[in-house]
Amino acid sequence: MRLLLILSFCALAAPAVDAQSLFSDPKANRAGDILTIVLSERTNAARSSQYDDQSRASLGGSAAGNAGGTFALDATFGQNAEASNRTVQSDLLSGTLTVLVDSVTAQGNLFVTGEKSLNVNGVTHVMKVRGTVRPLDVRYDNTVLSFQIANAHIEYRKAGRAAKWFPTGTATRLGAVALLGAAVFLVAN
């Protein structure tokens, strides 16, 4: 009896601990809870295009005069462009990303969002996930497979890209115009 009285007193005097019951479910189910998304996405794409362009221009002229000389000018331009593009793309995105439950819908589904930025050798990689998760799809360890997210928006990109300054063939065209201009200038002098 004395032991029971001491144990009861200790139980009442001990501070309340906010611990989960052995029988409770630790899965995310309300706003503010955290889930881990297991990314397992694979895409394949193929594309092919062909471009053929030919153009020709010719300019000629001649002049003769009594001033004691003959002047002639001849210029020929030719352009032949041929391009063939073939793209075969295969993407695999795997890894994990921890997201936050933003809200719970009336049906009990979890709307989740999350973002991760990773900087490797000065290049920033950004990964974003958002979508709706059914509570049934939340596994025992509070993870969800990415293909089980409804209305999923999964984004993976590098911050910044190298810009292409001129379209293909621009330098050749500028060089031809400069050569023609120089030839006309030399002949005129």
C-alpha positions in Angstrom: 0.0 0.0 0.0 2.8 2.3 0.9 4.5 1.6 -2.4 1.3 2.3 -4.3 0.9 5.7 -2.5 4.5 6.7 -3.3 4.1 5.7 -7.0 0.9 7.7 -7.2 2.5 10.7 -5.6 5.5 10.5 -8.1 3.2 10.3 -11.0 1.3 13.4 -10.0 4.4 15.3 -9.1 6.2 14.5 -12.4 5.9 17.2 -15.1 3.5 16.4 -17.9 5.4 15.1 -20.9 4.0 15.7 -24.4 4.9 12.3 -25.7 3.1 10.1 -28.2 1.3 7.1 -27.1 2.6 3.7 -28.1 -0.6 3.3 -30.1 -0.6 6.7 -31.9 0.2 7.2 -35.5 3.2 9.6 -36.1 2.3 10.2 -39.7 1.9 13.8 -40.9 -1.8 14.7 -41.0 -2.1 18.4 -40.2 -0.8 21.8 -41.4 2.8 22.4 -40.2 3.8 18.7 -40.2 6.8 17.6 -42.2 7.0 14.9 -44.9 9.9 13.6 -46.9 9.3 13.1 -50.7 11.3 10.3 -52.3 11.9 11.6 -55.8 11.8 8.8 -58.4 11.1 10.4 -61.8 12.2 9.2 -65.2 11.4 10.8 -68.5 12.4 10.0 -72.1 12.0 12.2 -75.2 13.2 12.2 -78.8 13.1 15.0 -81.3 14.5 15.4 -84.8 14.4 18.3 -87.2 16.1 19.2 -90.5 16.7 22.6 -92.1 18.0 23.4 -95.6 18.5 26.9 -96.9 20.2 28.0 -100.1 20.5 31.5 -101.4 22.6 33.2 -104.1 23.1 36.8 -105.0 25.2 38.3 -107.7 26.2 41.9 -108.4 28.1 43.1 -111.4 29.0 46.4 -113.0 31.3 48.0 -115.4 32.1 51.5 -116.4 34.3 53.0 -119.0 35.1 56.6 -119.6 37.2 59.1 -121.4 39.1 60.0 -118.3 41.7 57.3 -119.2 40.5 54.4 -117.2 38.1 51.5 -116.9 36.3 50.7 -113.7 34.8 47.3 -113.1 33.1 45.9 -110.0 32.0 42.4 -109.5 30.7 40.8 -106.4 29.1 37.4 -105.8 27.5 36.2 -102.6 26.6 32.7 -101.9 25.1 31.1 -98.9 24.4 27.5 -98.3 23.1 26.5 -94.9 22.3 23.0 -93.9 21.4 22.1 -90.4 20.2 18.9 -88.9 19.2 18.7 -85.2 18.6 15.5 -83.4 17.8 15.5 -79.7 17.5 12.4 -77.6 16.9 13.2 -74.0 16.6 10.9 -71.0 16.2 12.3 -67.5 16.4 10.7 -64.2 15.6 12.6 -61.0 16.2 10.8 -57.8 16.8 11.8 -54.2 14.8 13.2 -51.3 13.3 16.5 -50.5 11.6 17.5 -47.2 8.3 19.4 -47.6 5.9 21.1 -45.3 2.2 20.4 -45.1 0.6 23.8 -46.0 -3.0 22.9 -45.5 -5.4 20.0 -45.3 -8.4 19.8 -47.7 -11.9 19.1 -46.7 -11.4 15.5 -47.8 -8.3 15.2 -45.6 -5.7 15.3 -48.3 -2.5 17.2 -47.6 -1.3 20.1 -49.8 2.5 20.1 -49.5 5.2 22.5 -50.7 9.0 22.5 -50.4 12.2 23.8 -51.9 15.8 23.0 -51.7 18.8 25.0 -53.0 22.2 23.4 -53.4 25.3 25.2 -54.5 28.0 23.1 -56.1 31.2 24.8 -57.4 29.4 28.1 -57.8 26.4 26.6 -59.7 23.1 26.7 -57.8 20.7 23.8 -58.2 17.1 24.5 -57.2 14.6 21.7 -56.5 10.9 22.5 -55.8 8.0 20.2 -55.1 4.3 21.0 -54.6 1.1 19.0 -54.8 -1.5 17.0 -53.0 -0.9 13.9 -51.0 -3.4 11.4 -49.9 -2.9 10.4 -46.2 -3.1 6.7 -47.3 0.1 7.3 -49.4 2.1 8.4 -46.5 4.3 5.5 -45.5 5.2 4.4 -42.0 8.4 6.5 -42.0 6.6 9.7 -43.1 7.8 9.4 -46.7 5.8 9.7 -49.9 6.9 8.5 -53.4 6.9 11.4 -55.9 4.7 9.6 -58.4 2.0 9.4 -55.7 1.6 13.2 -55.5 -1.5 14.4 -57.2 -1.3 17.6 -59.3 2.5 17.4 -58.8 4.7 20.2 -59.8 8.3 19.0 -59.6 11.0 21.4 -60.8 14.7 20.9 -60.9 16.9 23.6 -62.6 20.2 25.3 -62.5 20.2 29.0 -61.7 21.6 30.9 -64.7 22.4 29.7 -68.2 24.9 30.6 -70.8 23.3 32.9 -73.4 23.9 32.5 -77.1 24.9 35.9 -78.4 24.4 35.5 -82.2 22.4 33.0 -84.3 24.4 30.6 -86.4 26.0 32.2 -89.6 25.9 35.8 -88.3 29.7 36.1 -88.1 30.1 34.8 -91.7 27.6 37.3 -93.0 29.3 40.2 -91.2 32.7 39.1 -92.5 31.4 39.0 -96.1 30.0 42.5 -95.8 33.2 43.8 -94.3 35.3 42.2 -97.1 33.0 43.7 -99.8 33.2 47.1 -98.2 37.0 46.9 -98.0 37.2 45.8 -101.7 35.0 48.7 -102.8 37.0 51.2 -100.7 40.4 49.9 -102.2 39.1 50.0 -105.7 37.7 53.5 -105.3 41.0 54.8 -104.1 
